């Protein structure tokens, strides 16, 4: 080709690039004209594919990029554009593979890393998404002073990354890339309040920084600030209305707010647009389950595993309905998946838990326990949990909260009587109790709210895992006004979860047993109910339950026993220093004589008995916990002693519980 021809081609390509920005249709025509003169020209074909994509012609764009990628297998940009086209066409797995190819070909490709992170996040692969986002930050950073911090963040070396970033920001306080990186460090450490402030500052400096705004929405969501998170995600959705990550986030946020009709409608659109993506069907199933549409949830979960027969989370979601029974074919499919050599760890432990439930239902308790134990072992290896921290917090709380300490602060805190806290261990019958109480005309059931724990975390001001929290000792230094402010803050934060005009509402976060003292100070008129069940029944039920997040103490029988002992010790302490402050409901008593226990509990709450509480299974309300299907049925008395079928394998738990842990009221003990 002559120099003149080359110059003409360069001019034509530059013109096509300009047209791409303002008139994609004309850009296609220009690219076609170039391809007539220079057939198969890579750059012209790339421009044509991008122009087709901007016109919404995803399938044509996909065909163009597919062919281009095959002819130019080492061209990262072609792989990137192919991945974007696959995502737009709903072919998410192909998109992820293409984007992985792109970053393999060019590690310094921030747009590809970011797009890969978005897709991984949308499919629920949060750790992989975080790694991709970290690489996006790393490759976006041209400042050599930030490179070391970016590399540390990619390696999840958070303490060095934080130190480097703070040093950098002392001299460059408006560097939005560094601010976003520091926020990512905070989020990974669970310091969401710090991350929120940093990202707010980042967006103040750079309002169009879409990646930072997406991070901001996630951080808000994880703190329970769902309405604020929705507002932020709507900003980026306006720019990218078809982005599956943003749409999925919106649906999840709507579901968290209790707007199930809107959430389900959005998921229904997503499962049409992303019909081959198992994770979308899974999220759709979760929304249907919570809304009480069980048949639809089962169909959605089964669609997810039909699309991917090794999709562990799909099988576990079916098992987690509790009332569902697997077919022999589904059990065989789970066994086949476990025998596959390349099954991912996440899929493997989910399937172990699901197969444990399937075999329990089939009466094969030895094999069932083996799968529960293997799932728990694998899950425990992936979580960070130090039982000593719980024991130490119980010790410090007991030392602080004496009778004298409480009497000196009597009358302080917020006056609102609205909350009824149900505390204890998960799988202790708390969902049944909540369903019964929320059938009363004065009580609204909400969900397991994160707000008390968030307030405690903020009071602790803990920056690093190895630092000592200021909580609960800091409570001794708070003025009456500050304590009242904490209580009022809780009432305001939780207002968004209240969907009716009922004067009282239930916060069923079981882990709030650790914060009974904080509740007593900040919300002195709130009610606290300790839901308790036989220790072995509670602990084993928790052991065989895979929790999506939190409850990291449940994956080891010995650690479970220790956690239960700590819980008993703190509850006994408050019984001693504040008699009657905490009302206790024993699950076995509730099952044996429901009306008597309901009358006692309503009297504690200052409410008259209502017969509707005995027909709790007819109450139509969303239920998010593992017992969601069970509490929509009359009381299941046969479940009280189900744990005894596994007694031969539970000695480590019993030894860890010790005599004090096994000391359960005689009235509720069967023959040991």
N, C-alpha and C positions, 0 to 999 in steps of 0.2 A: 504494500500500500504506500502511495506517495506521501510526502510530507504534507502536501496540500489536502489530500484526502483525510489524513489523520487530523489535521487542524479542523476541517469541516465537521468531522465526526465528533471531536471534542466540543465544538460549539453547539452541535445538535444535542449532545448529551447534557450539556450545561443548561440548555433551554428546556429540555424535558424535566430536569431536576427542579427548575423554577416553576414550571407548570404543575408539578406534583403538589406544591404547596397551595396553589390557588385554584387549580382546575384539573382534577384528576382525570376527567374524561379526555381533555385535550392532551394530557400527559400520555395516555394510552395511545392516542393517534400518533403523537410524535415518536413514541417508542416503536410503534409498528413501522413507521417510515424508516427509522434507523435500521430495523431488522430486515427490511427489504433490501437495503444496500449492504448490510453486514449481518447475514443470517447467523443466529445463535450467539450474537454478541452478549456476553454475560451482563455487562452493566445495563444495557438497554432492557434486557429481560428482567433484571432486578427492579428497574424503575417501573416497568409495566406491571409487575406483580404487586408492587407497593401501591400503584395507582388503582388497580383493581380492588385491592383491599380497602382503600379509602372510599371507594364507591359502594362498599358493602357487598361486593361480589366475591365472597369468601371462597367458594368452590373453585372459581376460575383462578383466583390468586393462588390457591393451594396447588392446583395443577401446574401452574407456572413455576412456583418455587420448588415443587417436588422434582420436576424435570431439571431445573437449574442445579439443585443440590446433588442430583445424581451425576451431572456432568462436571460439577465443580465441588467435589467432596471435601476439599481442604479449604473452602472459602467460608470463614466464620459468619460473615454477614448474611450469606445466602441461607445458612442453617438457622440463623436467628430469625430472619424473615419467614422462613418456612415454619418455624415454631410458632410465631405469632399468628400465621394463617391457620395452622392446626388448632390453636386455642380458640380462634374466632369461629371455626367450624365445629367446635365441640369435641375435637379429638385430643383430649387433654393428655393422655399418656404419650401420644406421638409428639405433642408439643413439648412435654417435659424432656423426652429423649432428644428432640432436635436442639433444644436450648442447652442441654448438657453437652451435646456435641459442639455447640458454638463456643461454650466456655472452655472446653477441652482444647479446641483449636486456637482460641485466643483467651488466655486467662485474664487479660486486661480489657474486659468488655463489660463495663458497668450496666449498660442497658440490658444485656442478656442475663447477667446475674440478677438484676431486679425483676425481670419478667419471670425468671425461673423461681425466684422467691415467692412471687405472687401466686404462681400456679401450685407450688408445693403447699403454701399456706391454705389455698382454697381446697386442697385435697386432704387437709388435716395433718400433713407431715410437718408439724411445727418446728421440731429441732432442725430438720433439713432446710426449712425455709429460713430460719434464723441464720444458719450458716451461709446461705446464699445472699441474704441481705447484708451480712457482715462483709462478704466479698464484694458486694456492690459498693459498700462504703469504702473498702480498701482500694478498689480500682478507680473510684471517683476522685481519690485523693492524689493530687499532684504535688502537694506540699511535702517535701521529704521529712519535715518535722513530725508529720502525722503518720507517716508510713509505719513506723515502729509500733505506734498505738494500734493502728489498723491490723497489723499482723498479729498482735497480742489478742485483739478481739476475735479474730478469725480462729485462733487457737484456743479460745475460751479462757485465756489467762486474764481474768477480769481485774485482779488487783494491780498488776503492772499497767494494764491499759488505762485504768482509772487514774493512776498516778501521772502517767505521761500526758493524758488529756487535760488534767487539772493544771499541770505546769504550763502546757501550751496555751490554755485559755486565760492564764494570768496576763500574758503578753498580747493575745489575740482574742479578746472577749466577745467579738462579734462573728467569729468563724462558725458559720452555721453547720458545716460538715462536722467539725469537732464537737459542737453542742449536741448534734444528733447522735454521734458516736457515744458520748458520755451518757446520754439518755438510754441508749441501748444497754450499756453496762448496768445502769440502775435497774432497768426492767428485768435483766437476767438475774439480778440479785434479789428481785422481789421488792425493790424500793420504788414502787410505782408512783408515790407522791413526788419524789425527786425527779423521776423521769417525766412526769406530767409537767412540772414547772420548767424543766429544760426544753421540752418540745414546744411549750407555749411560747417561750422566748425565741426559739428557733423560727417559729411561724410569724412571730412579730417582726423579726428581721427579714424573713423571706416568705411572704404569704403564699407564693405559688410553688413552694417546695412540697410537691405531692407526696413523695415518699415519707417525709417527716410528718405530714398530716395523717397519712395512713397509720404510722407508728403511734401518733397521738391518739387516734381513735381506739387503737388496740389497748393502750395503757389506760385510757378512761374506762373502757369496757371491763378490763380486769379488776378495776376498783369498784365496779358496780355503778359507775356514772354512765348509765346506758343512754339516757336521753342526750347527754352531751356528746357521747361517742357517735350517735346517729347523726347529729348535726354536722360533725366533722366529716364523716364518711360521705354525707350528701354533697359536700363541697367537691370532693374528688370524683364522685359519681357523675356530676354535671359535665365534667370534662371527659369522662370515660364511662358513658352510660351502659355499655355492654360488658364492662370488665366483670368477670365471674367472681373474682375475689371480693370486690366491693359489694356486689349483689348478695353474695352468700353472707357476708358480714352483716348487711342490713337485715336479712331474714333472721339471722341468729339474734340480733339485737331486738328486733320486734318480738321474737319469741320470749326473750328474757323479760320484756316489759309486759308480757301477758297478752300481747296483740296477736293471738294465734291465727285468727282468720287472715289477717294481712300477711303474717309470716308464711302461712301455708300457701297462700296465693302466689307469693313470690317464689317459694320453693317449687310450686307447680310449673311456673315459667322456666325455672332453672332446669328441672328434669326434662323439659322439652328441648331446651337449647343444649343441655349437657347430658343427653340421655344415655351416653355410654360411660359416664363417670360414676363409679360406685359411691364415692364420698358424698356426692350430691344427693343420691337416693338415701344414703344413711341419714344425712341431716334432715331430709324430708320426713323420713320415718320417725326421727326423734320428736319432731314437731307434732306429728299425728299422734304419737304415743302419749305425749303430755296432754294433748287436747282430748284424750279418751277415745280416739278413733283407732282402736286396736287392730281391727281387720286391715285397715289401710296401712298401718305401721308394719304389720307382718308382711304385707305384699311389697312394701318399699324395701324392707330389709332383705327379703328373698330376691328381689330384683338386683340388689347390690351384690349378693353372693353369686347370683347367676352370671353377672358380668365379670366377676373375679372369684372363681371357686376357692381361692386361697385367702380371701379377704376376712381376716380374723375379726375385725371390729363388727362386720356384718353378722357373723355367727354369734358373737357375744351379745349383740343388741337383741337378737332373737331370744337367747337364753335369759337375758336380763328382764324380759317381760314376766318372768317367773311362772306365769300360767301357761306359757307356750310349751309344746312338746315336739321335739325333733322327730322326723321320720327316720327309718333305718337308712334310707339313701343319704340323708343329710349327715348322719353319724358316720357313714362310710366315707363321705366326701371330706369330713373333718380329719378323719384318720389318714386319708390319702394325702391331705395337705401337710399334716405333721411329718409324714414320711418323706416329703420332698426335701431334698438336700439344700436348696437355695431359699427356703422360706425365711422371710425377714423376722427379726426378733419380735417386733410389735405384733405381727400377725400370729406368731407362734404362741405367745403367752395368752393372747385373746382366745385363740382356739382351744388352748388347754383349759382355760376357765369355762368356756362354752361346753366342751366335751365332758368336763367334770359334772356340769349341770345335767347334760343329756344322760349320762350314765347313772347319776343319782336317781333321776326319774325312772330309769330302767331297772333300778334295784341292785346294780353292780357297784356296791359301795367301796370295795377295795380299789378297783380300777378308777372309780370316780375320785377318791381321795388322792390317788397318785397323780391324776391330772390337775386337780386343784393345787396340790403341793408344788408341782412343776411350774404351773403358771405363776404362783406366788413367788417361787424362787427366782424365776427369770425377771419378774417385775421388780422384786426387791433389789436386784443388781442394777437397776436403772434409776432408782430414786435415791435422793439424799435424805437420810433421817438419822438423827442422833437421839436415842431414848434418854440420854442423860440430860438433855436440854429441857425435856418435859418434867423430869423429876426435880431438876433445879428450880424451874419456874413454880412448881407446886410448893417446894420448900420456902422460896422467897415470899410467895403469896400468903402462905400460912403464917409466916413470921410477921408480916405486915398487918394482916387483918385480925386484930384482937378485938375482944368485946369493947374495950376502952376506945380503940381507934374508930370503930363504927359508931359508938354512942356519941363521940365528940363531933361527928359529922352528920348527925341525925337532922333531917329537915333540909339538908343541902341537896343540890342536884335539881334536875328539871321536874316539874310537877306532873307532867303528862303520865296518865295511867295506861296509855294505849297498848304497849307491847306485852305480849305473853311469850316468854322465852321457853322453849322446850330444849333441854340440854341432855347430855349423856353420851353414849356411844352410838355410832351408826348401827342399824339393824337391831335396835333394842325395842322396837314397837312404837317409835316416835311418830312415824307417818300415820299409823292407825290412830293414835291419840290426836294428832293434828286434824285428821279427817273427821273424827267424832266432834271435836270442839268447834271446828269451822262449820259444822252443821247447825250451830246455835245462831240465833238471829242477831246476836251482838258481836260475834267474832268472825273475822275474816282470815282465811288461810292464805299465806303468801308463798314463801319458799325458804330455802336455806340462805339467809342473807349474809353477805360478807362484811357488813358494816362495823360490827363490834370488833371483830379481829383487825379491821383496817384502822380503827381508832386506836386500838392497843399498839399496833405496829407503828403508827405515827408518834405516839407517846414515847415509844422505845428509842426512837432516833438511832436505830442500829444501822450502821453503814456497811459493815462487813460481817461475814458469818462468824468470825472468831471474836467479835466484839461483844461485850456484855450489854444487854439491853437496859435502858433506864426504867423500863416497865417491869414490875408494877411499882417499884419504889417511888417513882416520880409522883404517884397519886398522893403521897403524903404531903407534897409541897403545893398542891393545887388549892387555890382559893375557892370559896363557895361559888363565886361567879364563874370560875373556870370549870368547875364540876357541872354547874348548870348548863354551861355552854356545850360541854360534851354531850349531855343528854339531849339538848335541843338540836344539836347537830345530827345526832342519830335519828331523831324523829323526822327532821327535814330530809335527810338522805334517803330514808326508807319510804317517804311519802309516795314516790313514783310507783312503788309496788302495790299500793292500795287501790283496788278497783271499785270499791263500794263505799257506802256511807256508814258502814258498821263502825262503832266507836273503838273496838279493840281489834288487834291483829296479832297473828302468830309469827314469830321468827324461830324457825326450826333448825338453825345451825347447831348440830350436836356439839361441835368443838367449843362452843361458848361456855362449857363447864369450866374451862380455864379462866374465864373472865367474869365469874359470878360476882366477885368483889367489885370490879369496875361497874357492872350493871347496878349493883346495890347502891353505889355512891352516886352515879350519874343519873340513874332512873329509879329513885327509891320507891315509886309507886307501881313499877312494873312487876309482873308476876313471873316467877321462875319455877318451872316444873322439871323435875329430874325424872326422865323416863328410864326405868331400869328393868332388866331382864336377867334371867339366870346367867352367871358369868361365862360359863362354857358355851351356852347357846348363843350369847351375844358375840363372843370372840370368834367362835367358829363360823358363824354366819357372816361376820365381817371378813374373815380369812378367805372364804370362798367367793367373795364379791370383788370384782375388779372395779375400782373407782376411777372415773375419768381423770380426776385430779384431786390432790389433797389426800388425806387419810393414809399417809405413807407408813404409818405404824402397823398396818393390817396385813403385811405380807410375810410376817414371821411369827410363828406361834409363841415363841419366848418373848419377843418384843410386845406382842399383843397382851400377854399376861401382865407384863410390867406396866403397860399403859393403863390397863384396867385398874391395877392396884393404885396407881397415882390418882386416877379419877376417884376411886373410893375414898382415898385419904383426904382429898380436898373437899369432897362433899361432906365427909364426916366432920371435918374442921368447921365448915360453915354451920352444920347442924349444932355444933357445940357453942360457937361464938354468936350465932344469930338464930336461935331456935325458932322454927316455924317459918323462917324466911323463904326456904326452898320447900316446895311441895313435892312429894315423891309418889309416883305411880308405878306399881309393879305390873309388868306385862301379863304375867300369869293370873294376877288378880283381876285385871281388866277383862281377860278372856273368860275367867270363871264366873264373874258376877259383874257384867258390864254396867248395869244400871247403878249399882252401889258405888262403883269407882267414878262414874261420870258425875253422880250427885256430889260426891266428895270434892272432886276437882272443880266443878262449877261453883260450889260454895266457897272454895279457896279464892276463886276469881271474882267473888262477889256477885254472882249471877244466879238467877233462878234456873231450876231444871226445865229442860224442854224435851219432849218425847222425840222430836226430830233428830236429836243426837244419837238415838238408838237405831235410826235408819240412815246412818251415815253413808252407807253404800249407794244410796239414791242421790246423794249430793253431787251436783254437776259442777266440778271445778277442776282446773288443771293441776296435775300432780307430777312433779319432776323427778321424784326419787325412785330408787330401785323397787319400791313397794307399790308403784303406781297402779298396777293392775290388781294386786291383792286387796287394796283398800276400797276397790269398787265392788267388792263382794262382801256378803255377811262374814262375821268372824270365823276364822279357820282354826278350830280348836286342835285339830290333829297336828298342827305345826309346832306346838309348844316344845315337844321333846324329840324333834327330828334329829338333833345333834347326836343322840345316843347311838344311832346307827354307825357313827364314826368313832365311837368311844375308844376302840382299840388303838387308834392312831393319835389320840389327843393328850397323851401323857406329858409331852413337853409343855403344853399349855397349862395343864393342871399344876405341874411343878412350879411354873413361873407365877401363876396366880397365888400359890401358897395358901396357908390356912386362912389368912385374912381375906384373900380374894375369893375363896370358895365359901366363905361364911355368908350364906344366903338365907333369908327368912324361912324358918321351918315350914310355914304354911304353904310355901311354894316349892318345896323340895319333893321330888319323887324319890323312891327308894334308890339309893346310890349303888 
